[in-house]
Amino acid sequence: MLEALHAIPDEQARAVMAFTLDGHPDSAIAAHLYIDPQKVRNLRAKARALLRVYLTSSHRRKEGRPDDAPRTRR
């Protein structure tokens, strides 16, 4: 998971996701990063989307499929 977090290019989004994984509430994350709680939620959504792409492509590479190859059920 740490490798996946480092794949998030936006430093604030990466920090929000790290704090979230550690169980910190939005208000505490916002206070620590000096941002609005809504910005925390927006950054978390951005980080999750980036993680989804990273983890999906990483999984496909492990299976030997190119990133654009269709998934098949096993």
MOPAC internal coordinates of N, CA, C and O (Angstrom, degrees):
PM7 1SCF
backbone

  N    0.0000 0     0.00 0     0.00 0    0    0    0
  C    1.4484 1     0.00 0     0.00 0    1    0    0
  C    1.5300 1   110.30 1     0.00 0    2    1    0
  O    1.2310 1   120.71 1   144.68 1    3    2    1
  N    1.3128 1   116.26 1   -35.32 1    3    2    1
  C    1.4633 1   119.50 1   179.83 1    5    3    2
  C    1.5205 1   111.10 1   -61.09 1    6    5    3
  O    1.2310 1   120.61 1   139.59 1    7    6    5
  N    1.3286 1   116.45 1   -40.41 1    7    6    5
  C    1.4666 1   120.79 1   177.47 1    9    7    6
  C    1.5295 1   110.09 1   -61.01 1   10    9    7
  O    1.2310 1   120.49 1   138.43 1   11   10    9
  N    1.3098 1   116.66 1   -41.57 1   11   10    9
  C    1.4628 1   121.11 1   179.59 1   13   11   10
  C    1.5314 1   110.59 1   -65.03 1   14   13   11
  O    1.2310 1   120.10 1   139.51 1   15   14   13
  N    1.3300 1   117.42 1   -40.49 1   15   14   13
  C    1.4729 1   120.15 1   177.94 1   17   15   14
  C    1.5154 1   111.21 1   -61.81 1   18   17   15
  O    1.2310 1   120.36 1   140.44 1   19   18   17
  N    1.3158 1   116.92 1   -39.56 1   19   18   17
  C    1.4665 1   120.23 1   179.32 1   21   19   18
  C    1.5262 1   111.99 1   -67.82 1   22   21   19
  O    1.2310 1   120.39 1   162.17 1   23   22   21
  N    1.3181 1   116.86 1   -17.83 1   23   22   21
  C    1.4673 1   121.16 1   178.63 1   25   23   22
  C    1.5255 1   112.12 1   -76.95 1   26   25   23
  O    1.2310 1   119.90 1   167.02 1   27   26   25
  N    1.3387 1   117.80 1   -12.98 1   27   26   25
  C    1.4739 1   121.13 1   178.31 1   29   27   26
  C    1.5249 1   107.56 1   -77.28 1   30   29   27
  O    1.2310 1   119.97 1   -64.90 1   31   30   29
  N    1.3399 1   117.66 1   115.10 1   31   30   29
  C    1.4589 1   119.93 1  -174.66 1   33   31   30
  C    1.5372 1   114.44 1   -73.85 1   34   33   31
  O    1.2310 1   120.08 1   154.42 1   35   34   33
  N    1.3154 1   117.45 1   -25.58 1   35   34   33
  C    1.4613 1   121.65 1  -178.59 1   37   35   34
  C    1.5330 1   108.70 1   -82.63 1   38   37   35
  O    1.2310 1   120.67 1   -64.59 1   39   38   37
  N    1.3244 1   116.32 1   115.41 1   39   38   37
  C    1.4649 1   121.53 1  -175.10 1   41   39   38
  C    1.5293 1   112.22 1   -60.03 1   42   41   39
  O    1.2310 1   120.04 1   137.46 1   43   42   41
  N    1.3312 1   117.54 1   -42.54 1   43   42   41
  C    1.4593 1   119.71 1   179.48 1   45   43   42
  C    1.5262 1   111.29 1   -66.68 1   46   45   43
  O    1.2310 1   120.02 1   138.01 1   47   46   45
  N    1.3123 1   117.56 1   -41.99 1   47   46   45
  C    1.4634 1   120.72 1   179.18 1   49   47   46
  C    1.5265 1   109.98 1   -63.20 1   50   49   47
  O    1.2310 1   120.45 1   140.85 1   51   50   49
  N    1.3221 1   116.75 1   -39.15 1   51   50   49
  C    1.4631 1   121.41 1   178.15 1   53   51   50
  C    1.5282 1   110.22 1   -63.85 1   54   53   51
  O    1.2310 1   120.35 1   137.21 1   55   54   53
  N    1.3304 1   116.93 1   -42.79 1   55   54   53
  C    1.4622 1   120.88 1   179.31 1   57   55   54
  C    1.5276 1   111.19 1   -65.08 1   58   57   55
  O    1.2310 1   120.51 1   136.98 1   59   58   57
  N    1.3295 1   116.62 1   -43.02 1   59   58   57
  C    1.4659 1   120.45 1   178.77 1   61   59   58
  C    1.5225 1   109.76 1   -59.85 1   62   61   59
  O    1.2310 1   120.12 1   135.40 1   63   62   61
  N    1.3153 1   117.38 1   -44.60 1   63   62   61
  C    1.4662 1   120.28 1  -178.75 1   65   63   62
  C    1.5194 1   110.66 1   -65.64 1   66   65   63
  O    1.2310 1   119.77 1   140.44 1   67   66   65
  N    1.3156 1   118.04 1   -39.56 1   67   66   65
  C    1.4648 1   121.17 1   178.66 1   69   67   66
  C    1.5273 1   110.73 1   -63.20 1   70   69   67
  O    1.2310 1   120.47 1   133.63 1   71   70   69
  N    1.3255 1   116.70 1   -46.37 1   71   70   69
  C    1.4722 1   120.48 1   177.45 1   73   71   70
  C    1.5218 1   110.77 1   -61.86 1   74   73   71
  O    1.2310 1   120.47 1   140.00 1   75   74   73
  N    1.3158 1   116.71 1   -40.00 1   75   74   73
  C    1.4653 1   121.56 1   179.70 1   77   75   74
  C    1.5231 1   110.15 1   -62.39 1   78   77   75
  O    1.2310 1   120.37 1   134.56 1   79   78   77
  N    1.3184 1   116.89 1   -45.44 1   79   78   77
  C    1.4623 1   120.83 1   179.89 1   81   79   78
  C    1.5274 1   111.48 1   -64.22 1   82   81   79
  O    1.2310 1   120.44 1   152.96 1   83   82   81
  N    1.3309 1   116.77 1   -27.04 1   83   82   81
  C    1.4680 1   121.00 1   176.93 1   85   83   82
  C    1.5262 1   112.18 1   -82.66 1   86   85   83
  O    1.2310 1   120.50 1   178.37 1   87   86   85
  N    1.3397 1   116.66 1    -1.63 1   87   86   85
  C    1.4606 1   120.41 1   175.17 1   89   87   86
  C    1.5193 1   116.43 1    88.79 1   90   89   87
  O    1.2310 1   119.92 1  -166.03 1   91   90   89
  N    1.3212 1   117.76 1    13.97 1   91   90   89
  C    1.4669 1   120.52 1  -179.84 1   93   91   90
  C    1.5247 1   110.60 1   -78.35 1   94   93   91
  O    1.2310 1   120.13 1   -40.50 1   95   94   93
  N    1.3225 1   117.36 1   139.50 1   95   94   93
  C    1.4731 1   120.15 1   177.48 1   97   95   94
  C    1.5297 1   111.61 1   -73.36 1   98   97   95
  O    1.2310 1   121.25 1   -20.21 1   99   98   97
  N    1.3326 1   115.22 1   159.79 1   99   98   97
  C    1.4731 1   120.63 1  -178.89 1  101   99   98
  C    1.5243 1   112.47 1   -53.72 1  102  101   99
  O    1.2310 1   120.61 1   139.42 1  103  102  101
  N    1.3287 1   116.43 1   -40.58 1  103  102  101
  C    1.4730 1   119.43 1  -177.09 1  105  103  102
  C    1.5283 1   111.35 1   -63.25 1  106  105  103
  O    1.2310 1   120.17 1   140.60 1  107  106  105
  N    1.3237 1   117.28 1   -39.40 1  107  106  105
  C    1.4662 1   120.72 1   179.34 1  109  107  106
  C    1.5268 1   110.88 1   -70.21 1  110  109  107
  O    1.2310 1   120.54 1   139.74 1  111  110  109
  N    1.3258 1   116.57 1   -40.26 1  111  110  109
  C    1.4713 1   120.73 1   178.21 1  113  111  110
  C    1.5243 1   109.18 1   -62.47 1  114  113  111
  O    1.2310 1   120.78 1   133.96 1  115  114  113
  N    1.3209 1   116.12 1   -46.04 1  115  114  113
  C    1.4679 1   121.23 1  -179.85 1  117  115  114
  C    1.5249 1   111.05 1   -59.86 1  118  117  115
  O    1.2310 1   120.37 1   135.55 1  119  118  117
  N    1.3170 1   116.91 1   -44.45 1  119  118  117
  C    1.4687 1   120.73 1  -179.44 1  121  119  118
  C    1.5327 1   110.45 1   -64.48 1  122  121  119
  O    1.2310 1   120.30 1   137.83 1  123  122  121
  N    1.3095 1   117.03 1   -42.17 1  123  122  121
  C    1.4643 1   120.93 1  -177.86 1  125  123  122
  C    1.5369 1   111.58 1   -66.76 1  126  125  123
  O    1.2310 1   120.65 1   142.42 1  127  126  125
  N    1.3400 1   116.36 1   -37.58 1  127  126  125
  C    1.4649 1   120.73 1  -177.70 1  129  127  126
  C    1.5314 1   113.23 1   -93.88 1  130  129  127
  O    1.2310 1   120.69 1   179.47 1  131  130  129
  N    1.3378 1   116.28 1    -0.53 1  131  130  129
  C    1.4749 1   121.90 1  -178.99 1  133  131  130
  C    1.5209 1   111.87 1    58.10 1  134  133  131
  O    1.2310 1   120.96 1  -135.05 1  135  134  133
  N    1.3430 1   115.78 1    44.95 1  135  134  133
  C    1.4571 1   120.98 1   177.65 1  137  135  134
  C    1.5168 1   109.31 1  -132.09 1  138  137  135
  O    1.2310 1   120.52 1   -13.22 1  139  138  137
  N    1.3106 1   116.62 1   166.78 1  139  138  137
  C    1.4548 1   123.55 1   179.76 1  141  139  138
  C    1.5390 1   109.82 1   -73.25 1  142  141  139
  O    1.2310 1   119.75 1   -35.00 1  143  142  141
  N    1.3428 1   118.09 1   145.00 1  143  142  141
  C    1.4734 1   120.02 1   177.58 1  145  143  142
  C    1.5429 1   113.62 1   -55.91 1  146  145  143
  O    1.2310 1   120.12 1   147.15 1  147  146  145
  N    1.3269 1   117.37 1   -32.85 1  147  146  145
  C    1.4647 1   119.46 1   177.21 1  149  147  146
  C    1.5251 1   110.57 1   -65.65 1  150  149  147
  O    1.2310 1   120.34 1   143.63 1  151  150  149
  N    1.3123 1   116.95 1   -36.37 1  151  150  149
  C    1.4709 1   121.37 1   176.92 1  153  151  150
  C    1.5262 1   109.76 1   -63.79 1  154  153  151
  O    1.2310 1   120.24 1   142.97 1  155  154  153
  N    1.3415 1   117.15 1   -37.03 1  155  154  153
  C    1.4646 1   121.43 1   175.95 1  157  155  154
  C    1.5252 1   109.42 1   -58.58 1  158  157  155
  O    1.2310 1   120.26 1   131.87 1  159  158  157
  N    1.3204 1   117.12 1   -48.13 1  159  158  157
  C    1.4651 1   121.38 1  -179.56 1  161  159  158
  C    1.5305 1   111.30 1   -62.83 1  162  161  159
  O    1.2310 1   120.49 1   139.17 1  163  162  161
  N    1.3266 1   116.66 1   -40.83 1  163  162  161
  C    1.4668 1   120.61 1   178.97 1  165  163  162
  C    1.5349 1   111.17 1   -65.09 1  166  165  163
  O    1.2310 1   120.78 1   136.49 1  167  166  165
  N    1.3232 1   116.12 1   -43.51 1  167  166  165
  C    1.4593 1   120.63 1   179.67 1  169  167  166
  C    1.5312 1   111.22 1   -66.42 1  170  169  167
  O    1.2310 1   120.48 1   143.35 1  171  170  169
  N    1.3376 1   116.68 1   -36.65 1  171  170  169
  C    1.4562 1   120.33 1   178.01 1  173  171  170
  C    1.5298 1   110.02 1   -64.01 1  174  173  171
  O    1.2310 1   120.56 1   137.29 1  175  174  173
  N    1.3229 1   116.53 1   -42.71 1  175  174  173
  C    1.4666 1   120.43 1   178.36 1  177  175  174
  C    1.5305 1   110.03 1   -61.81 1  178  177  175
  O    1.2310 1   120.71 1   137.88 1  179  178  177
  N    1.3296 1   116.26 1   -42.12 1  179  178  177
  C    1.4632 1   120.61 1   178.30 1  181  179  178
  C    1.5293 1   110.45 1   -63.05 1  182  181  179
  O    1.2310 1   120.48 1   134.60 1  183  182  181
  N    1.3351 1   116.69 1   -45.40 1  183  182  181
  C    1.4683 1   121.27 1  -179.30 1  185  183  182
  C    1.5212 1   110.87 1   -62.94 1  186  185  183
  O    1.2310 1   120.24 1   137.70 1  187  186  185
  N    1.3200 1   117.14 1   -42.30 1  187  186  185
  C    1.4730 1   120.14 1   179.62 1  189  187  186
  C    1.5239 1   111.30 1   -63.51 1  190  189  187
  O    1.2310 1   120.59 1   139.95 1  191  190  189
  N    1.3183 1   116.48 1   -40.05 1  191  190  189
  C    1.4684 1   119.80 1   178.51 1  193  191  190
  C    1.5296 1   110.28 1   -63.70 1  194  193  191
  O    1.2310 1   120.50 1   136.54 1  195  194  193
  N    1.3227 1   116.65 1   -43.46 1  195  194  193
  C    1.4676 1   120.77 1   178.70 1  197  195  194
  C    1.5267 1   111.21 1   -65.38 1  198  197  195
  O    1.2310 1   120.39 1   139.44 1  199  198  197
  N    1.3351 1   116.86 1   -40.56 1  199  198  197
  C    1.4589 1   120.36 1   177.95 1  201  199  198
  C    1.5271 1   111.12 1   -64.17 1  202  201  199
  O    1.2310 1   120.93 1   139.46 1  203  202  201
  N    1.3284 1   115.83 1   -40.54 1  203  202  201
  C    1.4657 1   120.33 1   179.31 1  205  203  202
  C    1.5346 1   110.21 1   -57.95 1  206  205  203
  O    1.2310 1   121.00 1   133.14 1  207  206  205
  N    1.3320 1   115.70 1   -46.86 1  207  206  205
  C    1.4707 1   120.50 1   179.41 1  209  207  206
  C    1.5252 1   110.06 1   -63.88 1  210  209  207
  O    1.2310 1   120.33 1   133.80 1  211  210  209
  N    1.3169 1   116.98 1   -46.20 1  211  210  209
  C    1.4669 1   121.24 1  -178.13 1  213  211  210
  C    1.5260 1   110.95 1   -61.92 1  214  213  211
  O    1.2310 1   120.49 1   131.39 1  215  214  213
  N    1.3292 1   116.66 1   -48.61 1  215  214  213
  C    1.4578 1   120.18 1  -176.97 1  217  215  214
  C    1.5252 1   112.10 1   -68.20 1  218  217  215
  O    1.2310 1   120.26 1   144.19 1  219  218  217
  N    1.3221 1   117.12 1   -35.81 1  219  218  217
  C    1.4583 1   120.62 1   177.85 1  221  219  218
  C    1.5250 1   110.34 1   -65.79 1  222  221  219
  O    1.2310 1   120.31 1   133.74 1  223  222  221
  N    1.3244 1   117.00 1   -46.26 1  223  222  221
  C    1.4708 1   119.80 1  -179.34 1  225  223  222
  C    1.5232 1   110.53 1   -68.60 1  226  225  223
  O    1.2310 1   120.02 1   144.76 1  227  226  225
  N    1.3167 1   117.57 1   -35.24 1  227  226  225
  C    1.4640 1   121.41 1   177.70 1  229  227  226
  C    1.5215 1   110.03 1   -64.93 1  230  229  227
  O    1.2310 1   120.50 1   138.01 1  231  230  229
  N    1.3104 1   116.66 1   -41.99 1  231  230  229
  C    1.4691 1   121.73 1   178.85 1  233  231  230
  C    1.5252 1   110.34 1   -63.75 1  234  233  231
  O    1.2310 1   120.56 1   137.67 1  235  234  233
  N    1.3131 1   116.53 1   -42.33 1  235  234  233
  C    1.4709 1   120.27 1   179.80 1  237  235  234
  C    1.5202 1   111.64 1   -65.03 1  238  237  235
  O    1.2310 1   120.34 1   141.28 1  239  238  237
  N    1.3351 1   116.95 1   -38.72 1  239  238  237
  C    1.4601 1   119.97 1   178.79 1  241  239  238
  C    1.5290 1   110.25 1   -64.02 1  242  241  239
  O    1.2310 1   120.20 1   141.94 1  243  242  241
  N    1.3330 1   117.23 1   -38.06 1  243  242  241
  C    1.4602 1   120.56 1   179.18 1  245  243  242
  C    1.5221 1   111.20 1   -64.61 1  246  245  243
  O    1.2310 1   120.32 1   148.38 1  247  246  245
  N    1.3260 1   117.00 1   -31.62 1  247  246  245
  C    1.4559 1   121.18 1   179.33 1  249  247  246
  C    1.5308 1   112.07 1   -85.47 1  250  249  247
  O    1.2310 1   120.61 1   177.40 1  251  250  249
  N    1.3312 1   116.44 1    -2.60 1  251  250  249
  C    1.4547 1   120.34 1   178.92 1  253  251  250
  C    1.5111 1   114.23 1    80.19 1  254  253  251
  O    1.2310 1   120.40 1  -162.62 1  255  254  253
  N    1.3403 1   116.84 1    17.38 1  255  254  253
  C    1.4692 1   120.49 1   178.58 1  257  255  254
  C    1.5188 1   109.09 1  -101.60 1  258  257  255
  O    1.2310 1   119.90 1   -35.41 1  259  258  257
  N    1.3272 1   117.80 1   144.59 1  259  258  257
  C    1.4672 1   119.43 1   173.20 1  261  259  258
  C    1.5298 1   109.70 1   -67.51 1  262  261  259
  O    1.2310 1   120.42 1   -21.33 1  263  262  261
  N    1.3232 1   116.80 1   158.67 1  263  262  261
  C    1.4779 1   121.54 1  -177.06 1  265  263  262
  C    1.5090 1   113.52 1   -57.79 1  266  265  263
  O    1.2310 1   119.42 1   151.76 1  267  266  265
  N    1.3176 1   118.71 1   -28.24 1  267  266  265
  C    1.4575 1   120.64 1  -176.31 1  269  267  266
  C    1.5256 1   112.71 1   -98.78 1  270  269  267
  O    1.2310 1   120.01 1  -174.61 1  271  270  269
  N    1.3266 1   117.59 1     5.39 1  271  270  269
  C    1.4615 1   120.23 1  -179.89 1  273  271  270
  C    1.5299 1   110.26 1   -73.23 1  274  273  271
  O    1.2310 1   120.18 1   -39.12 1  275  274  273
  N    1.3151 1   117.25 1   140.88 1  275  274  273
  C    1.4616 1   119.41 1   179.92 1  277  275  274
  C    1.5219 1   110.30 1   -68.92 1  278  277  275
  O    1.2310 1   121.25 1   -31.22 1  279  278  277
  N    1.3098 1   115.22 1   148.78 1  279  278  277
  C    1.4576 1   120.70 1   177.52 1  281  279  278
  C    1.5242 1   108.98 1   -79.48 1  282  281  279
  O    1.2310 1   120.63 1   -33.49 1  283  282  281
  N    1.3011 1   116.41 1   146.51 1  283  282  281
  C    1.4456 1   120.71 1   174.56 1  285  283  282
  C    1.5170 1   108.58 1  -124.59 1  286  285  283
  O    1.2310 1   120.71 1   -33.69 1  287  286  285
  N    1.3085 1   116.24 1   146.31 1  287  286  285
  C    1.4601 1   120.02 1   178.62 1  289  287  286
  C    1.5169 1   109.47 1   -79.44 1  290  289  287
  O    1.2310 1   121.88 1   -34.77 1  291  290  289
  N    1.3145 1   114.00 1   145.23 1  291  290  289
  C    1.4745 1   120.26 1   178.44 1  293  291  290
  C    1.4920 1   110.14 1  -113.26 1  294  293  291
  O    1.2310 1   120.10 1   180.00 1  295  294  293

